[in-house]
Amino acid sequence: MKKQKILFVVRQLGSSGGVERRVDQLSKSQLQKKFDIQVFSFLGILETYEIPKNKLLLGIDYLKRVIKITVAIRKEKPDIIHAFDLESGLYVSLALKLLNNKKIRFISGFGAQKIYDQRIKKIISRKFFQPDLFICNSNEGKVSLTKASNNKIPVQVIYNGFTPLIKETITKPDWYKDGYKYVGLVSKFDDYKKAERIFELAEKLSLDSKIIFVVAGTGRDYKKAVETYKSNPDFQKKIILLGIVQDAWTLIPWIDIGILVSDEEGFPTVLIEYLSFAKNIVSTSCGESNFILNNGKAGTLINPYNSNRFIEVIEKTCKAEIKNEEGYNWYLQNFTFEHMLSQYEKVYSQLN
């Protein structure tokens, strides 16, 4: 019997973002035994974001993306298309209209906690954007999507899942040195993720604290962050900027604490990755971080962001050297990759 072909569509590949990591894991998982899975990215592998400032060029850029996806769909001839983010979903929807293809089943992902942008709400409510199913990773997202689509499109909640390889199979990174405490941040430098706050936190650390921040990720403001980093010798002693890191989770065994400093999030996958290694966590209360951290039982939640409080908890936790056993048990109950995988397999099997 011929396998159903599923085309995964994602904005970009090779970044440390949660969506990109989930696509990579699912495409290499046991799903391949039951389905023929192909992955397409309309932006390819990026190191930094380059967005045209001119409206005409921006419009041409959008058109190119739709054309690329249209060509990919025509070539792959999938039975199901799963766009893992809303932007990709919009381009897929336009491509299917151009192809006049009504046979392909279409799933659109939605990573945000809630739809804040009125323009997005209008797009979802329009007839041209009609996926067979939305998949999101939060109950608040489900409520928001259901309302925006006027209750016409089914919404499935699937929490992100992650199961790591054992630490012994992961190569020790070049930056790791014994005698230091490492605080990890996997994030983007932009208006929402706020990775640039790492500089404010670093300023509050004394040089003899033996604490070093390790940051994986880029984003729209990354170039500016690199300039800030290079302009201050103290930052170069307290921070390690790694930029794009494929399989960013492989850094986590080598850190002592994981942090999240975002103002807005959907489902911050990195938090469950921290939990899977029983790492202590300090996070802003944003998106689904409250649920992931079991309302503060599986990690320290700080709301709103407060640099003094972050440093206080980080220093205290580094001294204690206690594993996050409660957080690890919470992870096992809710966020393993196998649990997520079974839900995706069920959705794809039923979408005939």
C-alpha positions as CSV (number, residue, x, y, z in Angstrom):
1,M,0.0,0.0,0.0
2,K,1.3,3.4,-1.0
3,K,2.2,5.8,1.8
4,Q,0.4,9.0,2.1
5,K,2.7,11.9,1.3
6,I,2.9,14.8,3.7
7,L,4.6,18.1,2.9
8,F,5.8,20.0,5.9
9,V,6.1,23.7,5.2
10,V,8.0,26.0,7.5
11,R,9.3,29.5,7.3
12,Q,13.0,28.7,7.7
13,L,15.3,25.8,8.5
14,G,18.5,25.6,10.5
15,S,17.6,28.0,13.3
16,S,17.2,27.4,17.0
17,G,13.5,28.2,17.0
18,G,10.9,25.8,18.5
19,V,9.0,25.3,15.2
20,E,12.1,24.5,13.2
21,R,13.3,22.0,15.8
22,R,9.9,20.3,15.9
23,V,9.7,20.0,12.1
24,D,13.2,18.5,12.1
25,Q,12.4,16.0,14.8
26,L,9.0,14.9,13.3
27,S,10.5,14.5,9.8
28,K,13.1,12.1,11.2
29,S,10.8,10.3,13.5
30,Q,8.8,7.0,13.4
31,L,6.2,8.9,11.3
32,Q,8.4,8.2,8.2
33,K,7.5,4.5,8.5
34,K,3.8,5.3,8.0
35,F,4.0,8.4,5.9
36,D,6.3,9.8,3.1
37,I,7.3,13.1,4.7
38,Q,9.1,15.9,2.8
39,V,10.1,19.3,4.2
40,F,10.0,22.6,2.4
41,S,11.2,26.0,3.6
42,F,10.5,29.1,1.5
43,L,13.3,31.0,3.1
44,G,15.8,28.2,3.3
45,I,18.6,28.1,5.9
46,L,19.1,31.6,7.4
47,E,21.8,33.1,9.6
48,T,20.0,36.5,10.1
49,Y,16.8,38.1,9.0
50,E,16.9,40.4,6.0
51,I,13.5,42.1,5.4
52,P,13.1,44.5,2.4
53,K,12.3,48.0,3.7
54,N,10.8,49.1,0.4
55,K,7.1,48.2,0.2
56,L,7.4,47.3,-3.5
57,L,10.3,45.0,-2.9
58,L,8.5,43.5,0.1
59,G,5.5,42.8,-2.1
60,I,7.7,41.1,-4.7
61,D,9.4,39.1,-1.9
62,Y,6.0,37.8,-0.8
63,L,5.0,36.9,-4.3
64,K,8.3,34.9,-4.8
65,R,7.4,32.9,-1.7
66,V,4.0,32.0,-3.0
67,I,5.5,31.0,-6.3
68,K,8.2,28.8,-4.6
69,I,5.5,27.0,-2.6
70,T,3.3,26.6,-5.7
71,V,6.2,25.0,-7.6
72,A,7.0,22.7,-4.6
73,I,3.4,21.5,-4.3
74,R,3.3,20.8,-8.0
75,K,6.5,18.8,-7.8
76,E,5.8,16.8,-4.6
77,K,2.1,16.1,-5.2
78,P,1.4,15.7,-1.5
79,D,-1.8,14.2,-0.1
80,I,-1.5,16.5,3.0
81,I,0.2,19.8,3.5
82,H,1.1,20.8,7.1
83,A,2.2,24.4,7.4
84,F,3.7,24.8,10.8
85,D,3.3,28.5,11.2
86,L,0.5,30.9,10.2
87,E,2.6,32.8,7.7
88,S,3.5,29.6,5.9
89,G,-0.2,28.6,6.0
90,L,-1.2,31.8,4.3
91,Y,1.3,31.2,1.4
92,V,0.1,27.6,1.1
93,S,-3.5,28.7,0.9
94,L,-2.7,31.1,-1.9
95,A,-0.7,28.5,-3.7
96,L,-3.6,26.0,-3.6
97,K,-5.8,28.6,-5.0
98,L,-3.4,29.2,-7.9
99,L,-3.3,25.5,-8.5
100,N,-7.1,25.2,-8.1
101,N,-6.4,22.0,-6.1
102,K,-9.1,21.0,-3.7
103,K,-8.0,17.4,-3.1
104,I,-5.0,18.2,-0.9
105,R,-5.8,18.2,2.7
106,F,-4.4,21.3,4.4
107,I,-3.4,21.9,8.0
108,S,-2.2,25.3,9.2
109,G,-0.2,25.6,12.4
110,F,-0.5,28.5,14.8
111,G,2.2,29.0,17.5
112,A,1.1,32.0,19.3
113,Q,-0.8,32.1,22.5
114,K,-3.4,34.5,21.3
115,I,-4.2,36.5,18.2
116,Y,-3.5,40.1,19.0
117,D,-3.2,41.5,15.5
118,Q,-6.6,42.6,14.0
119,R,-5.2,42.1,10.4
120,I,-4.5,38.4,11.2
121,K,-8.0,38.0,12.6
122,K,-9.5,39.4,9.4
123,I,-7.3,37.1,7.2
124,I,-8.4,34.0,9.1
125,S,-12.1,35.0,8.8
126,R,-11.9,35.3,5.0
127,K,-13.0,32.6,2.6
128,F,-9.7,32.3,0.7
129,F,-8.0,31.0,3.9
130,Q,-9.8,27.8,4.7
131,P,-7.5,25.0,6.0
132,D,-9.1,21.7,6.9
133,L,-7.7,22.0,10.4
134,F,-5.7,24.3,12.7
135,I,-3.1,22.8,15.0
136,C,-1.9,25.0,17.9
137,N,-0.1,24.4,21.1
138,S,-2.2,26.2,23.7
139,N,-5.8,26.2,24.8
140,E,-5.8,30.0,24.7
141,G,-4.7,29.8,21.1
142,K,-7.6,27.4,20.4
143,V,-10.1,29.8,21.8
144,S,-8.6,32.7,19.8
145,L,-8.5,30.7,16.5
146,T,-12.0,29.4,16.9
147,K,-13.3,32.9,17.4
148,A,-11.3,34.4,14.5
149,S,-12.6,31.7,12.1
150,N,-16.2,32.1,13.3
151,N,-16.2,28.6,14.6
152,K,-15.9,27.2,11.0
153,I,-12.5,25.5,11.1
154,P,-11.7,22.7,13.7
155,V,-8.8,23.4,16.0
156,Q,-6.6,20.7,17.6
157,V,-4.4,21.4,20.5
158,I,-1.1,19.4,20.5
159,Y,1.5,20.3,23.1
160,N,5.0,20.3,21.9
161,G,7.1,17.3,23.0
162,F,10.7,16.5,23.3
163,T,12.8,13.5,24.2
164,P,16.6,14.0,24.2
165,L,19.4,11.6,23.6
166,I,21.4,10.7,26.6
167,K,24.1,13.2,27.6
168,E,26.9,10.8,26.9
169,T,26.2,10.8,23.1
170,I,26.5,14.7,23.0
171,T,29.9,16.2,22.2
172,K,31.1,18.7,24.8
173,P,31.1,22.2,23.2
174,D,34.3,24.1,22.6
175,W,33.2,26.9,24.9
176,Y,32.7,24.7,28.0
177,K,35.3,24.9,30.7
178,D,35.3,23.4,34.1
179,G,34.9,25.7,37.1
180,Y,32.2,27.9,35.6
181,K,28.4,28.0,35.9
182,Y,26.6,28.4,32.6
183,V,23.2,30.0,32.1
184,G,21.6,29.2,28.8
185,L,19.3,31.3,26.7
186,V,17.8,30.0,23.4
187,S,16.0,33.0,21.9
188,K,15.7,35.6,19.2
189,F,16.8,39.1,19.3
190,D,13.5,40.9,18.5
191,D,10.6,42.9,19.9
192,Y,9.0,39.9,21.6
193,K,11.7,37.4,22.6
194,K,14.0,40.2,24.0
195,A,17.3,38.2,23.9
196,E,19.1,41.5,24.1
197,R,18.2,41.6,27.8
198,I,21.2,39.4,28.2
199,F,23.4,42.5,28.2
200,E,21.4,44.0,31.1
201,L,21.8,40.8,33.0
202,A,25.5,40.5,32.3
203,E,26.1,44.1,33.5
204,K,24.7,43.0,37.0
205,L,27.2,40.1,37.3
206,S,30.6,40.7,38.8
207,L,33.6,39.5,36.8
208,D,34.5,37.1,39.6
209,S,31.1,35.4,39.8
210,K,32.2,32.5,37.6
211,I,28.8,32.7,35.8
212,I,28.7,32.9,32.0
213,F,25.6,33.4,29.8
214,V,25.5,31.2,26.6
215,V,23.1,32.5,24.0
216,A,21.9,30.6,20.9
217,G,19.8,32.3,18.3
218,T,19.7,35.3,16.0
219,G,16.7,37.4,14.9
220,R,16.0,40.8,13.4
221,D,18.1,42.7,15.9
222,Y,21.0,40.3,16.0
223,K,23.5,42.4,14.0
224,K,22.9,45.3,16.5
225,A,23.4,42.8,19.4
226,V,26.8,41.7,17.9
227,E,27.9,45.3,17.7
228,T,26.9,45.8,21.4
229,Y,28.8,42.7,22.3
230,K,32.0,43.6,20.5
231,S,32.0,47.2,21.9
232,N,32.2,46.0,25.5
233,P,35.1,43.8,26.7
234,D,33.2,42.9,29.8
235,F,30.4,41.4,27.7
236,Q,32.9,39.2,25.9
237,K,34.0,37.8,29.3
238,K,30.4,37.2,30.6
239,I,28.5,36.2,27.4
240,I,29.1,33.7,24.7
241,L,27.1,34.5,21.5
242,L,26.7,31.4,19.4
243,G,24.3,32.7,16.7
244,I,22.5,30.1,14.7
245,V,22.8,26.7,16.4
246,Q,21.3,23.6,14.7
247,D,20.0,21.2,17.3
248,A,20.3,23.9,20.0
249,W,19.0,21.4,22.6
250,T,22.5,19.7,22.5
251,L,23.8,22.7,24.4
252,I,21.5,22.1,27.3
253,P,23.3,19.3,29.1
254,W,26.3,21.6,29.5
255,I,24.4,24.5,31.1
256,D,23.4,24.8,34.8
257,I,20.3,27.0,34.5
258,G,18.0,27.7,31.6
259,I,16.3,31.1,31.3
260,L,13.6,32.8,29.2
261,V,13.3,36.5,29.1
262,S,10.5,37.0,26.5
263,D,7.7,39.5,26.8
264,E,5.5,37.4,24.5
265,E,5.5,33.7,23.6
266,G,3.3,31.0,22.3
267,F,4.6,27.7,23.5
268,P,8.3,28.1,24.4
269,T,9.6,24.6,23.5
270,V,13.0,25.4,25.0
271,L,11.4,25.2,28.5
272,I,10.5,21.6,28.1
273,E,14.0,20.9,26.7
274,Y,15.4,22.4,29.9
275,L,13.0,20.2,32.0
276,S,14.0,17.1,30.1
277,F,17.5,17.4,31.5
278,A,16.2,18.4,34.9
279,K,17.7,21.8,34.6
280,N,16.6,24.6,36.9
281,I,14.7,27.4,35.1
282,V,14.1,31.1,35.5
283,S,11.5,32.5,33.1
284,T,9.2,35.4,32.5
285,S,5.5,34.5,32.8
286,C,4.5,34.7,29.2
287,G,2.6,32.5,26.8
288,E,2.3,28.9,28.0
289,S,5.3,29.2,30.3
290,N,3.0,29.1,33.3
291,F,1.6,25.7,32.2
292,I,5.0,24.3,31.2
293,L,6.4,25.2,34.6
294,N,3.4,24.0,36.5
295,N,2.5,27.4,37.8
296,G,6.0,27.9,39.3
297,K,6.4,24.4,40.8
298,A,8.7,23.3,37.9
299,G,10.7,26.5,37.7
300,T,10.8,30.1,38.9
301,L,8.4,32.5,37.1
302,I,9.0,36.2,37.2
303,N,6.3,38.6,36.1
304,P,7.0,41.2,34.8
305,Y,10.6,40.9,33.7
306,N,12.9,42.1,36.4
307,S,16.7,42.0,35.9
308,N,17.5,42.2,39.6
309,R,15.2,39.4,40.4
310,F,16.6,37.2,37.6
311,I,20.2,37.7,38.8
312,E,19.1,37.0,42.4
313,V,17.5,33.7,41.5
314,I,20.4,32.7,39.1
315,E,23.1,33.3,41.7
316,K,21.1,31.6,44.5
317,T,20.4,28.5,42.2
318,C,24.0,28.3,41.1
319,K,25.2,28.1,44.7
320,A,22.5,25.4,45.6
321,E,23.5,23.0,42.8
322,I,20.2,21.1,43.1
323,K,18.6,19.3,40.2
324,N,15.1,20.1,39.1
325,E,13.5,16.7,39.9
326,E,10.0,18.0,40.2
327,G,10.3,19.7,36.9
328,Y,11.6,16.6,35.3
329,N,8.7,14.5,36.6
330,W,6.2,17.1,35.3
331,Y,7.9,16.9,31.9
332,L,7.6,13.1,31.8
333,Q,3.9,13.4,32.5
334,N,3.1,15.9,29.8
335,F,5.8,16.7,27.3
336,T,7.7,13.7,25.9
337,F,8.2,13.5,22.2
338,E,6.5,10.1,22.0
339,H,3.3,11.6,23.5
340,M,3.3,14.4,20.9
341,L,4.1,12.0,18.1
342,S,1.1,9.8,18.8
343,Q,-1.2,12.8,18.5
344,Y,0.2,13.9,15.2
345,E,0.0,10.4,13.8
346,K,-3.6,10.2,14.8
347,V,-4.4,13.5,13.1
348,Y,-2.7,12.6,9.8
349,S,-4.3,9.1,9.8
350,Q,-7.8,10.6,10.2
351,L,-7.3,13.3,7.7
352,N,-8.3,11.3,4.6
